[in-house]
Amino acid sequence: MQSEGDEGGICVVAESCHQTSEAVGLMASINRGLANGRLTACDADLIREFIAESQSCNNISAGRTNKIVFTLVGWRRFIGPYLENSMADINQGISALKTATSARGKPFKQNTIADHIIILKRFYGWAIENGYTDLPDRKIRRLKIPTKDTMTKEAAALETVAAIGWEQFTIKMLQEAIGLSYQQTYRILNGYASRGATHSGLLEKCPAVSYFDTMVTEDGEGYAVRWREHLFSFDRAVYRRWAFGGGDRDDGPGPSDSFSISAGLPRDFSTGREREGGREWFWIA
C-alpha cells in the first residue's frame, strides 16, 4: 500500500496494514491527528499497522491500544514525521517533551514522560524490524526511560481514563491501561484498610467516578452463562471541574500509598460462582 506524505513523498507500508486496520477501525485520535495536520497519511498508516500487529501478536487490550495510539499521535508535537526523523531529531524531541507543558500549562509528570518514551522505543523498534527506517536499533534501545514516580497512581488512573475518553470501564480495562495488578487497581478505585486505618479510593474522593453493576447473559450450546459486570462510570466534565477548579469530595488524588500485594483474583467456588476481572460469574446448566 502507498500513501502520500505532506511533502509529496511516498510512504510504503505493507498491504496487510490496510487489511487489518479495517478490523481495528479508524480510531478517533488518528482521525483528529489527520484532520488537524499533526499526522501525515504515512504516520497514520504506520500507527495502524503497528497496532494491528501488536493486537495480533501480543494480544493487547482495547484500553492499551487506545493509550498507545493517543501517545503516538501526541509525540508528533515534539518530533517530525516518523520516517523522516534522525536520532538527533528523536533526542531533541525527548528533551522538548521533558521541558514542555500540557494544554493546561503544567509540566508533564514523570510517569507521563516515561510512558511516552517506552511507547516511542517500542514503535521505532518495530519500524526498524520491519525495514521501514534505517535508524540504528542499538541507539533506540539505549534511549533512557525516566524512573516512574510510584506515588501518583490515583492521578495517573484518572488522567488515563480522561485521555482515553472512557465513559464506562471495568477494573480489568483500567488495569491493562495503566499497567498495574488487578489488586492495585481495585484498591485505587475502591480503597482499602491497612493496619487499622481505612484509605479511601477514587469512588469516595472523586465525584466524577461512580459505580454500578449490570447482569449479562450469554447463551452456549445447551447452557447459558450469566455474569454480573461491575462497571465504573466517568464524567469527564465533572472531573475537569473537580481537578482544576475545586471539588465536593475530600482532597482528591494526591500521593497514594505504594502497594505490595501481588496480583490475584478472589474466587469462591463453594457458591458456584467466580469473580474475575470485575465480573461475578454464574454457571447455569
Buried (B, 14 or more C-beta within 10 A) or exposed (E): BEBEBBEEEEBEBBEEBBEBBEEBEEBEBBEEBBEEEBBBBBBBBBBBBBBBBBBEEEEBBBBBBBBBBBBBBBBBEBBBBBBBBEBEBBBBBBEEBBEEEEEEEEEBBBBBBBBBBBBBBBBBBBBBEBEBBEBEBEEBEEBEEBEBBEBBBBBBBBBBBBBBEBEEBBBBBBBBBBBBBBBBBBBBBBBBEEEEEEEBBBBBBBBBBEEEEEEEEEEEEEEEEBBBBBBBEBBBEBBEBBBEEEBEBEEBBEEBBEBEEEEEEEEEEEEEBBBEBBBBBBEEE
